[in-house]
């Protein structure tokens, strides 16, 4: 006996759970029920089981409210069919449209459109027909292989398990009949097609175009590092560009710099290791992925790879005869990236400047990258939105990595407010090369030290997205060096820092 795994979709209070309960009431539960594989997305999905003489069923019964859209997407990852439930009185709502777009993204091509609560609509054939027509127009571009529309009333069991005497105008199958006989595999492919797919090698690539559903409450900002989990593999990844956001209702392409929770978009992404991509593979599950936060291990997005933007085989790392070790030995020092982070006015630039003078006096080869100075040139085109701050840190981290490769001791003085970007910066360096220095000063003291008047402007609303006022600062929890500038003079802080650094700076 085969097993059909399907997921319920649609807005809250449309009667999804009532339909499944009605099915279960006349079908025995399995003693040893098969289970969906544990979803990599880690979102709770309620699994329900029942069986008929024809087959057994595993149902991912997911909530319909917007804040649990991620649960529905998670349930869809292992389903081969979807039950889209629409209230006959309310018609197709935005949440039902969003769920349908998620199904298409996940590669689910078989849909049952259950127009439920027909009893409240007076069992009206015209009401049913209008919803079926509307869903047909909406879903025509989603690529579904089949859409079976069934008018139901879960409360009375109409057209759920038995044919309804109240809707003689409907001559199709009941919900149970259809679920018991539907073929979600489709006809077997032609032999030539199978051979072509088997013989075509998967392309190895590190840049892709993908369709993405963002499920986290904190908006997606391009450039931030995540983990991509796909087909048993896990690689580092960053979203390099949001090509466009998809309008849930109309399918229009909208410009977007960030992606909010439950928004879908077509994006460009870059992985730090090549992934296999077989565009003609019949199993679309091989292209589904989850995005995971590198710090919290939370799933923040789900999607599907669509096409290759650049093959990893097109770009090679050029091997050079002189390396970092040779350059550092010439300078008689060990290269380091000393990364100062803290609020504006905490003393980062002051301490970085004092430290560089001390290192220079000792004959060290150094360079200081200061946030304000770098924004005069390399990062001149960036503002202070979260997305621009992420890109600001990404660029300076890459520059610092090159300077360390040149054998220098590079000092970086940037607010760098987000823990994820500081973690990304650390990941670019060898173990021990990156030293995070938290310049810790109370906000009130930073405001008193503010000779530029930036805090005052931010308090008046004249300066938007200012860290500590209307933009967050995520303080390091385990910095390599913690300097409390409210308790010690700058020279004392530099002495503390030198004590921590000195053994590591000599070859």
C-alpha positions in Angstrom: 0.0 0.0 0.0 1.5 3.3 -1.1 1.4 6.5 1.0 0.2 9.9 -0.1 1.8 12.8 1.7 -0.1 16.1 1.4 -0.2 19.5 3.0 -3.1 21.7 3.9 -3.1 25.3 2.7 -5.3 28.4 2.9 -6.3 31.2 5.3 -7.1 30.7 8.9 -10.7 29.5 9.7 -11.3 28.1 6.3 -11.9 24.7 7.8 -8.7 22.8 6.9 -8.6 20.9 10.2 -12.3 20.2 10.1 -11.9 18.6 6.6 -9.1 16.3 7.8 -11.1 15.4 11.0 -14.1 14.5 8.8 -11.8 12.3 6.7 -10.3 10.6 9.7 -13.7 10.0 11.3 -14.5 7.3 8.8 -11.0 6.0 8.1 -9.0 4.1 10.7 -5.7 5.6 11.9 -2.6 3.6 11.1 -1.2 1.5 13.9 2.3 2.1 12.7 1.8 5.3 10.8 4.5 6.4 8.4 6.0 9.8 9.3 7.2 12.6 7.2 11.0 13.1 7.4 11.9 15.6 10.0 11.9 18.9 8.2 15.2 20.6 8.0 13.4 23.9 8.6 12.7 22.9 12.3 9.2 24.4 12.3 6.5 22.5 14.1 4.2 20.7 11.8 1.2 18.7 13.0 1.1 15.3 11.3 -2.2 13.4 11.0 -2.6 9.9 9.7 -5.4 7.8 8.2 -5.8 4.9 5.7 -8.3 3.6 3.1 -8.3 0.3 1.2 -6.4 2.0 -1.6 -3.6 3.8 0.3 -2.5 5.4 3.5 -2.1 9.2 4.1 0.2 11.4 6.1 -1.2 15.0 6.3 0.8 18.0 7.3 -2.0 20.0 8.9 -0.6 23.5 9.0 -1.9 26.8 10.5 -3.4 29.4 8.1 -2.5 32.6 9.9 0.2 34.8 8.4 2.7 34.4 11.3 2.8 30.6 10.7 3.4 30.8 7.0 6.8 29.2 7.6 5.1 26.1 9.1 3.1 25.7 5.9 6.2 26.0 3.8 8.0 23.5 6.1 5.1 21.0 5.7 5.3 21.3 2.0 8.9 20.2 1.8 8.0 16.5 1.9 4.5 16.6 0.3 3.5 15.6 -3.2 0.1 17.1 -3.2 -1.6 20.2 -1.6 -5.1 20.6 -0.3 -5.9 24.3 -0.8 -9.0 25.2 1.2 -11.1 28.3 0.4 -14.1 29.6 2.3 -17.1 29.7 -0.1 -18.4 32.9 1.5 -15.1 34.8 1.5 -13.4 33.6 -1.7 -9.7 33.4 -2.4 -7.7 35.5 0.1 -4.1 36.7 0.1 -2.9 33.9 2.4 -4.3 31.3 0.0 -2.6 33.0 -2.9 0.7 33.1 -1.0 0.4 29.5 0.0 -0.2 28.6 -3.7 2.9 30.5 -4.8 4.9 28.6 -2.1 3.6 25.3 -3.5 4.8 26.3 -7.0 8.2 27.3 -5.6 8.5 23.9 -3.8 7.7 22.0 -7.0 4.3 20.7 -5.9 2.2 20.4 -9.0 -0.9 18.6 -7.9 -3.6 20.7 -6.1 -7.0 19.9 -4.7 -9.1 23.1 -4.4 -11.6 22.4 -1.7 -14.3 25.2 -1.7 -15.4 24.6 1.9 -18.4 25.9 3.9 -20.7 25.5 1.0 -23.6 25.1 3.5 -23.0 28.7 4.6 -23.2 29.8 0.9 -26.5 28.0 0.4 -24.8 25.2 -1.6 -24.8 27.7 -4.5 -23.3 26.4 -7.7 -22.6 29.9 -8.9 -20.5 30.7 -5.8 -18.5 27.6 -6.3 -18.0 28.3 -10.0 -16.8 31.8 -9.4 -14.1 30.7 -6.9 -13.0 27.9 -9.2 -12.7 30.4 -12.1 -10.8 32.9 -10.0 -8.4 30.3 -8.8 -7.9 29.1 -12.4 -7.0 32.6 -13.5 -4.7 33.2 -10.6 -2.9 29.8 -10.8 -2.5 29.6 -14.6 1.0 31.0 -14.4 2.1 28.7 -11.5 2.7 25.6 -13.5 0.4 23.2 -11.7 -0.1 19.9 -13.5 -3.6 19.4 -12.1 -6.1 21.3 -10.1 -9.2 19.3 -8.9 -12.0 21.5 -7.5 -14.4 20.0 -5.0 -17.3 21.8 -3.2 -17.4 20.6 0.4 -19.0 21.3 3.8 -16.8 19.8 6.5 -19.4 20.2 9.2 -21.9 17.9 7.5 -19.4 15.8 5.6 -20.8 16.9 2.2 -18.6 15.7 -0.6 -15.9 14.8 1.9 -16.4 11.0 2.3 -19.9 10.7 0.8 -21.7 12.5 -2.1 -23.8 15.5 -0.9 -27.6 15.4 -1.5 -27.5 19.2 -1.3 -25.3 19.7 -4.4 -26.8 17.5 -7.1 -25.2 19.8 -9.7 -21.7 18.4 -8.7 -20.8 15.1 -10.4 -17.2 14.8 -9.6 -15.4 12.7 -6.9 -15.6 13.2 -3.2 -12.5 14.4 -1.5 -11.7 11.0 -0.2 -12.3 9.3 -3.5 -9.9 11.7 -5.3 -7.2 11.5 -2.6 -7.4 7.7 -2.7 -6.9 7.5 -6.5 -4.9 10.5 -7.6 -1.6 9.8 -9.3 1.0 12.4 -8.2 3.8 10.7 -10.1 2.5 11.3 -13.5 3.2 9.0 -16.5 6.6 7.5 -16.7 9.0 9.5 -18.8 10.1 8.3 -22.2 13.2 6.1 -22.2 15.2 8.7 -24.2 14.3 11.4 -21.7 15.5 9.2 -18.8 18.8 8.5 -20.6 19.3 12.2 -21.3 18.9 13.0 -17.7 21.2 10.2 -16.5 23.9 11.1 -19.0 23.8 14.8 -18.4 26.3 15.6 -15.6 25.2 18.0 -12.9 26.8 21.4 -13.4 28.9 22.6 -10.4 28.2 26.2 -9.7 28.6 28.8 -6.9 26.2 31.5 -8.1 22.5 30.9 -8.7 19.2 32.6 -9.3 16.7 31.4 -6.8 13.1 31.9 -5.7 13.0 32.7 -1.9 10.4 32.9 0.8 11.7 34.9 3.8 10.2 33.6 7.0 12.0 35.5 9.8 10.7 38.5 11.7 13.9 40.4 11.0 14.1 41.5 7.4 16.6 40.0 4.9 19.5 42.4 4.1 21.6 41.4 1.0 25.2 40.6 1.8 24.7 38.9 5.2 26.1 35.4 5.5 23.9 32.3 6.1 24.1 28.6 5.8 22.3 26.9 2.9 21.0 23.4 3.5 20.1 21.4 0.4 19.9 17.7 -0.3 22.0 16.7 2.7 24.6 19.4 2.0 25.4 22.6 4.0 27.5 25.5 2.6 27.9 29.2 3.4 25.9 31.5 1.3 25.0 35.2 0.9 22.2 36.9 -1.0 24.0 39.2 -3.3 21.0 40.9 -4.9 17.2 41.0 -4.7 16.2 41.1 -8.3 12.5 41.7 -7.5 9.8 41.0 -4.9 6.7 39.1 -6.1 3.3 40.7 -5.5 1.4 37.8 -3.9 -2.0 38.7 -5.4 -1.1 39.9 -8.9 2.3 38.3 -9.5 3.8 41.7 -10.4 7.5 42.2 -10.0 8.3 44.9 -7.5 11.6 46.6 -6.7 13.0 45.8 -3.2 16.1 46.5 -1.2 15.1 44.3 1.8 12.7 41.4 2.2 10.2 41.3 5.0 8.7 38.3 6.7 6.4 36.2 4.4 7.6 38.0 1.3 8.7 36.1 -1.8 11.4 37.3 -4.2 13.7 36.2 -7.0 17.2 36.7 -5.7 20.8 36.1 -6.7 22.9 34.1 -4.2 26.5 33.1 -3.9 27.8 30.0 -2.1 31.3 29.6 -0.7 31.6 26.1 -2.2 30.3 24.7 -5.5 26.9 22.9 -5.5 25.6 20.4 -8.1 22.8 21.7 -10.2 20.8 19.6 -12.7 18.2 21.8 -14.3 16.5 18.9 -16.1 16.3 16.7 -13.0 12.7 15.4 -12.7 12.9 15.5 -8.8 12.5 19.2 -8.0 13.2 18.4 -4.3 16.9 18.3 -5.2 16.7 22.1 -5.7 14.8 23.0 -2.5 16.9 24.6 0.2 16.6 26.2 3.6 18.5 29.3 4.8 19.8 29.1 8.4 21.2 31.9 10.6 24.9 31.2 11.3 24.6 32.4 14.9 21.2 31.3 16.2 20.8 28.2 13.9 17.2 29.4 13.1 15.7 28.8 9.7 15.2 32.2 8.2 14.2 31.4 4.6 13.2 28.6 2.2 13.4 28.5 -1.5 14.4 26.7 -4.7 17.3 27.1 -7.0 16.2 28.1 -10.5 19.2 28.5 -12.7 23.0 28.9 -12.7 24.4 32.5 -12.9 28.0 31.5 -13.0 29.7 28.1 -13.0 32.4 27.6 -10.4 34.6 26.1 -13.1 34.8 29.5 -14.8 37.0 31.1 -12.1 40.2 29.6 -10.7 42.3 30.6 -7.8 45.6 31.8 -9.2 48.5 30.2 -7.3 51.3 32.7 -6.5 54.8 32.0 -5.5 54.9 34.5 -2.7 52.5 33.9 0.1 51.4 35.5 3.4 54.0 33.7 5.4 56.8 35.0 3.1 55.6 38.5 3.3 55.1 38.4 7.1 58.6 36.9 7.6 60.1 39.8 5.6 58.4 42.2 8.1 59.4 40.1 11.1 55.8 40.0 12.4 52.7 37.9 12.5 49.8 39.6 10.5 46.6 40.2 12.4 43.3 41.9 11.9 42.4 43.9 15.1 38.8 44.7 14.8 37.5 47.6 17.0 33.7 47.6 17.5 31.5 49.8 19.7 29.0 52.7 19.7 29.8 56.0 18.0 31.8 58.0 20.6 32.9 54.9 22.5 36.6 55.6 21.7 37.3 53.2 18.9 39.2 55.5 16.6 41.1 57.1 19.5 42.3 53.7 20.7 43.0 52.4 17.2 45.1 55.5 16.5 47.0 55.2 19.8 47.7 51.5 19.2 48.9 52.1 15.7 51.3 54.7 16.9 52.7 52.3 19.5 53.1 49.5 17.0 54.7 51.8 14.5 57.2 53.0 17.1 58.1 49.3 17.7 58.8 48.8 14.0 55.5 47.0 13.1 54.0 47.4 9.6 50.4 48.5 10.1 47.4 50.1 8.4 44.4 51.6 10.0 41.0 51.3 8.3 38.6 53.9 9.9 34.9 53.8 9.2 34.5 57.5 8.4 37.6 57.5 6.2 36.6 54.4 4.2 33.2 56.0 3.5 35.0 58.9 1.8 36.1 56.6 -1.1 35.5 52.8 -1.3 32.1 52.9 0.5 31.1 56.4 -0.6 28.0 55.0 -2.4 26.6 53.4 0.8 24.1 54.9 3.2 23.1 53.7 6.7 20.2 51.4 6.1 20.7 47.9 7.4 21.4 46.5 3.9 24.1 49.2 3.3 25.7 48.6 6.7 25.9 44.9 5.9 27.6 45.7 2.6 29.9 48.3 4.3 31.3 45.7 6.6 31.5 43.0 3.9 33.7 45.3 1.8 36.0 46.4 4.6 36.4 42.8 5.8 37.5 41.8 2.4 40.0 44.7 2.2 41.3 43.8 5.7 41.8 40.1 4.6 43.9 41.3 1.7 46.0 43.5 4.0 46.6 40.6 6.4 47.6 38.5 3.4 50.1 41.2 2.6 51.7 40.5 6.0 50.3 43.7 7.7 48.8 44.2 11.1 45.6 45.9 10.1 43.4 47.8 12.6 39.7 48.2 11.7 37.7 50.8 13.5 34.0 50.4 12.5 30.8 50.5 14.6 29.9 47.1 13.0 26.7 46.9 14.9 25.5 43.4 13.8 26.9 40.2 15.3 26.3 38.4 12.0 28.7 40.7 10.1 31.4 40.5 12.7 31.1 36.7 12.6 31.4 36.9 8.8 34.5 39.1 9.0 36.1 36.6 11.5 35.3 33.7 9.1 37.6 35.3 6.4 40.7 34.8 8.5 42.7 31.9 9.7 42.2 30.8 13.3 43.8 33.4 15.7 44.3 36.1 13.0 41.1 38.0 13.9 41.0 39.8 17.2 37.6 41.3 18.2 38.0 44.3 20.5 34.8 45.5 22.1 35.2 49.2 23.0 32.5 49.4 25.7 31.1 52.7 26.8 27.6 53.6 28.2 25.3 55.3 25.7 25.0 58.4 27.9 28.8 58.8 28.0 29.0 58.4 24.2 26.5 61.2 23.8 28.5 63.5 26.1 31.6 62.8 24.1 29.9 63.5 20.8 31.7 66.5 19.3 30.0 66.1 15.9 26.5 66.5 17.4 25.3 63.3 15.7 23.4 61.9 18.7 21.6 65.3 19.2 20.5 65.2 15.5 19.4 61.6 15.9 17.4 62.4 19.1 15.6 65.2 17.1 14.8 62.8 14.2 17.2 64.7 11.9 19.5 61.7 11.4 17.8 58.3 10.6 19.2 54.8 11.3 21.7 56.0 13.9 23.2 53.2 16.0 22.1 53.2 19.6 19.1 55.5 18.9 16.8 54.1 16.2 19.1 51.4 14.9 20.3 48.5 17.2 23.8 47.7 18.3 24.4 44.0 19.1 27.1 44.0 21.7 29.7 41.2 21.5 29.0 38.4 24.0 32.5 36.9 24.0 35.0 39.5 22.6 38.6 38.6 22.4 39.4 41.8 24.3 36.9 43.9 26.3 37.9 47.5 27.0 35.7 49.6 29.3 36.5 53.2 28.3 34.3 54.6 31.1 36.6 53.1 33.7 40.1 53.6 32.2 42.0 56.3 30.4 42.8 55.7 26.7 46.5 55.0 27.4 45.5 52.4 30.1 43.2 50.7 27.6 46.0 50.6 25.0 48.3 49.0 27.6 45.6 46.3 28.3 45.3 45.7 24.6 49.1 45.4 24.1 49.3 42.9 26.9 46.7 40.8 25.0 48.3 41.2 21.6 52.1 41.4 22.1 52.8 37.6 22.3 50.9 37.0 19.1 52.4 39.8 17.0 56.0 38.4 16.8 57.0 35.7 14.4 
